[in-house]
Amino acid sequence: MTAFIELCDSFLQAISSVPSDEDWNSISELSKLHGVTPFLYYRIRSLGISLPDKLMNEWLGHYLYQIAGEKKARRQIKELKEILDPEGIPFILLKGASAMMRLYPQPGLRTFCDLDILIPSNLVPQFKQTMTKAGYKPLSARNSPEDE
């Protein structure tokens, strides 16, 4: 567990001890559970630490998948801006999308699965109409109408 925490700490320039193969398997499970596998892949490479081959390939796959996901998200953010700007509907990126754009040193390090945005509440009807006109279809609400 100590190695996992040390690997997650981007301010550490080294970890106290190199994990055993068994420890690496536990670290890998924790990294998947917490969505940090792409980041840990980047960290072990920057620290010059070797992973067992099977995990190296698996982590590389997660990392490349996230790079592709981030490219898609950036295209979607650009598209959203192109749709909403002409209508005068401002939006703010929240959570993963905001972090992706500002906090990570290179693409693919932040795991996320959707784009969370904030728009002024008085513009929600106009937003819905604009997005429908642009070809978007609403998903069933996953939370309360107030949260929508």
URMO-V631045 format. One record per residue. N is the residue number from 1. PHI is phi in degrees with one decimal (999 if undefined). D_FIRST is the distance of its C-alpha to the first C-alpha in Angstrom with 2 decimals. Layout:
n=N phi=PHI d_first=D_FIRST
n=N phi=PHI d_first=D_FIRST
This chain:
n=1 phi=999 d_first=0.00
n=2 phi=-60.5 d_first=3.80
n=3 phi=-62.6 d_first=5.45
n=4 phi=-60.7 d_first=5.16
n=5 phi=-63.8 d_first=6.42
n=6 phi=-63.5 d_first=8.67
n=7 phi=-65.4 d_first=9.95
n=8 phi=-73.9 d_first=10.85
n=9 phi=-86.3 d_first=12.73
n=10 phi=-68.7 d_first=16.01
n=11 phi=-85.5 d_first=17.54
n=12 phi=-76.0 d_first=15.59
n=13 phi=-92.7 d_first=17.76
n=14 phi=-160.9 d_first=15.39
n=15 phi=-107.4 d_first=11.90
n=16 phi=-67.1 d_first=11.86
n=17 phi=-155.3 d_first=11.58
n=18 phi=-77.4 d_first=12.04
n=19 phi=-65.4 d_first=9.76
n=20 phi=-75.3 d_first=11.92
n=21 phi=-57.4 d_first=13.49
n=22 phi=-64.1 d_first=11.72
n=23 phi=-63.9 d_first=8.21
n=24 phi=-61.4 d_first=10.00
n=25 phi=-63.4 d_first=11.25
n=26 phi=-65.9 d_first=8.12
n=27 phi=-61.4 d_first=7.28
n=28 phi=-62.9 d_first=10.99
n=29 phi=-62.9 d_first=11.19
n=30 phi=-63.4 d_first=8.96
n=31 phi=-64.3 d_first=11.07
n=32 phi=-69.5 d_first=14.15
n=33 phi=-59.5 d_first=13.54
n=34 phi=-98.9 d_first=13.28
n=35 phi=68.6 d_first=15.91
n=36 phi=-114.1 d_first=14.40
n=37 phi=-57.0 d_first=14.97
n=38 phi=-60.0 d_first=18.14
n=39 phi=-64.8 d_first=16.69
n=40 phi=-66.5 d_first=13.87
n=41 phi=-59.4 d_first=16.77
n=42 phi=-60.2 d_first=18.76
n=43 phi=-63.0 d_first=16.16
n=44 phi=-65.3 d_first=15.66
n=45 phi=-67.4 d_first=19.45
n=46 phi=-69.8 d_first=20.12
n=47 phi=-89.2 d_first=17.99
n=48 phi=73.0 d_first=19.70
n=49 phi=-94.7 d_first=16.71
n=50 phi=-94.4 d_first=17.69
n=51 phi=-103.6 d_first=16.12
n=52 phi=-56.7 d_first=17.60
n=53 phi=-51.6 d_first=20.87
n=54 phi=-59.8 d_first=20.32
n=55 phi=-70.2 d_first=17.18
n=56 phi=-58.7 d_first=19.02
n=57 phi=-66.6 d_first=21.93
n=58 phi=-63.7 d_first=20.06
n=59 phi=-66.3 d_first=18.26
n=60 phi=-60.4 d_first=21.66
n=61 phi=-61.1 d_first=23.25
n=62 phi=-61.6 d_first=21.08
n=63 phi=-62.5 d_first=21.82
n=64 phi=-65.5 d_first=25.54
n=65 phi=-61.4 d_first=25.76
n=66 phi=-68.4 d_first=24.51
n=67 phi=-60.7 d_first=27.02
n=68 phi=-64.0 d_first=29.73
n=69 phi=-63.5 d_first=28.65
n=70 phi=-68.3 d_first=28.80
n=71 phi=-58.9 d_first=32.22
n=72 phi=-63.1 d_first=33.41
n=73 phi=-62.3 d_first=32.21
n=74 phi=-63.4 d_first=34.00
n=75 phi=-64.1 d_first=37.14
n=76 phi=-66.4 d_first=36.93
n=77 phi=-63.7 d_first=36.60
n=78 phi=-61.9 d_first=39.61
n=79 phi=-62.4 d_first=41.52
n=80 phi=-59.3 d_first=40.79
n=81 phi=-62.7 d_first=42.09
n=82 phi=-65.0 d_first=45.18
n=83 phi=-81.0 d_first=45.90
n=84 phi=-85.1 d_first=45.35
n=85 phi=-57.1 d_first=46.71
n=86 phi=-62.5 d_first=50.30
n=87 phi=-89.4 d_first=50.20
n=88 phi=71.9 d_first=49.11
n=89 phi=-104.2 d_first=45.91
n=90 phi=-77.5 d_first=43.17
n=91 phi=-146.2 d_first=39.50
n=92 phi=-122.5 d_first=36.21
n=93 phi=-74.1 d_first=33.04
n=94 phi=-120.5 d_first=30.16
n=95 phi=51.4 d_first=26.40
n=96 phi=-58.1 d_first=25.12
n=97 phi=-64.7 d_first=28.52
n=98 phi=-65.7 d_first=28.92
n=99 phi=-62.6 d_first=25.49
n=100 phi=-56.6 d_first=26.21
n=101 phi=-78.9 d_first=29.47
n=102 phi=-124.2 d_first=28.39
n=103 phi=-102.7 d_first=24.79
n=104 phi=-102.0 d_first=23.55
n=105 phi=-71.8 d_first=24.86
n=106 phi=-155.7 d_first=25.86
n=107 phi=-61.0 d_first=26.57
n=108 phi=88.4 d_first=24.18
n=109 phi=-90.9 d_first=20.96
n=110 phi=-104.7 d_first=21.25
n=111 phi=-84.8 d_first=21.02
n=112 phi=-158.8 d_first=23.81
n=113 phi=-128.6 d_first=26.48
n=114 phi=-151.2 d_first=29.35
n=115 phi=-109.5 d_first=31.23
n=116 phi=-100.6 d_first=31.49
n=117 phi=-129.4 d_first=34.56
n=118 phi=-119.1 d_first=36.49
n=119 phi=-128.6 d_first=40.29
n=120 phi=-60.4 d_first=42.91
n=121 phi=-59.6 d_first=43.69
n=122 phi=-71.0 d_first=47.41
n=123 phi=-102.1 d_first=46.88
n=124 phi=-58.6 d_first=45.03
n=125 phi=-58.8 d_first=48.27
n=126 phi=-65.0 d_first=49.15
n=127 phi=-58.8 d_first=45.62
n=128 phi=-60.8 d_first=45.83
n=129 phi=-65.2 d_first=49.29
n=130 phi=-63.5 d_first=48.40
n=131 phi=-68.5 d_first=45.40
n=132 phi=-64.4 d_first=47.52
n=133 phi=-62.2 d_first=50.28
n=134 phi=-81.1 d_first=47.83
n=135 phi=101.4 d_first=47.00
n=136 phi=-83.2 d_first=43.78
n=137 phi=-118.0 d_first=43.55
n=138 phi=-70.0 d_first=41.70
n=139 phi=-85.3 d_first=38.97
n=140 phi=-62.8 d_first=39.21
n=141 phi=-61.5 d_first=37.75
n=142 phi=-94.0 d_first=34.21
n=143 phi=-141.2 d_first=34.54
n=144 phi=-71.7 d_first=37.45
n=145 phi=-58.8 d_first=40.43
n=146 phi=-64.6 d_first=39.58
n=147 phi=-71.9 d_first=36.18
n=148 phi=-58.2 d_first=37.90
